[in-house]
Amino acid sequence: MSIVDQLRAAGCVFAEVEADLLREAAADERHLADLVAQRVSGLPLEHVVGWAEFCGQRITVEPGVFVPRHRTELLVDLATELKPDIAVDMCCGSGAVGAVLQRRLPEAAVYAADIDPVATKCARKNLTNVFEGDLFDALPHELQGRIDVVVANVPYVPTGDIQFMPAEARDYEARVALDGGTDGLEVMRRVAAQAVRWLRPGGHLLSETSERQAPEALTAFTAAGLQARLVTSEDTTAAVGQLPA
């Protein structure tokens, strides 16, 4: 059976494209067979080949780490438009957001933070200034009150809904990168509440949410003292909060 046929039988919709990427990643035929077997077993393609395409950039992605989604590119575009001098990729996972911001804004100081040591280890392969810890506690204290933009792609899947996620996410990505608590907004509320102490006056907090959760996300932002609004694209809803100047 050909590689394409194996992938198609395993349910890979873009079997031809995936076959080409697996061939590119393989050192030899034996390695290729191993990569195909991993993919057929259900391992996400990005974990098999070791990278994901995000905003036109190859981001290193290691097993167990959240795979950056294209819908999150809206947050990167919004952050880029703000032209921050100091930006933070909060709940950074692979560090994809921070890596792209650093490429787009080479003069900016870009920091990233995550509570998961597997994620921070991976993120350090994509950018510098990566810190491990619980939300803002991970960051250098001297950044308090000076940050222009925090991009927080927080976990926002309600705990009870994780079982319904695609197996590639549910079984292979860290639960801490998915689980947003009972209503999916527990981490977002914590980020918003803490962000007001770390943003400069006029600074922004950007966070991805779902269309269903958007009203409560805005409530979380305003309750923290941020001026809040929603920005939507074709498949993404972002909550945008600004600390009053």
C-alpha positions, 0 to 999 in steps of 0.5 A: 500500500502506498504512503498516500493510501495508508494515510487516507485509510487512517483518515488523513484528509490531505493525504497527498500533502502529508505524504510529501511533508513526511518524505521531506522530513525523513532521513531515509526509507526506514525513517520514512516508514517510521514517520508514516507509522506514527502518523497512521497511529494518530500522532499529529502531523506537526509532532511527527515532522517536528514543526508547524506553519504559522503566519508563514513561519516554521515553528518547532513543535515537539510531542506533547506541545500545543500545536499553533492554530491558524485561527490564532494568527488574528491575535498576531496581526492585532498585536503587530498593528499596535507596534509594541516596544514590549510584548508578552506571549502568555500561555505561549506553548511552542512560542509561535506567537512570540516568534512571529512577533519577534520576526515582524518587530525586530526592535521590540522586546518579546517575552514568553511564558508558560506553566508547562516545562515541556512547552517552555523547553520547546519554545526556547527553540523558537525564541529567547526570553522564555520563562516558566511559571504560573502566568505573570509570576513567570515574568521578570518583576521589572516588566510590571507596569511596562508591557505594551501588549500581552497576547494570551492564547489561554486554554478556553475549552470547558473541562467537560467538552475536552472529551469531544475534541478531535483525538489529535488534540485530546490525546496528544496535547497537554491538558493544561493547554486545553482545559479552561475550567468549568466554563472555559474562562477560568484562566482568562479571568485570572489573566485579565485580573493580573494584566492590569498590574503589568500593562502600561497605561494604554496597554492592551490584552489580546485573547482568543475566545469562542463566539459562544463565550465572547460575552462572558470574556468581555465581562471578565475584561471589564471586571478587571478594569479594562476597556473591552471590545470584540474583534472577529475574523472568518473563524476567530473571535478575539477579546481586546482589552485596553488599560485606561491611560 
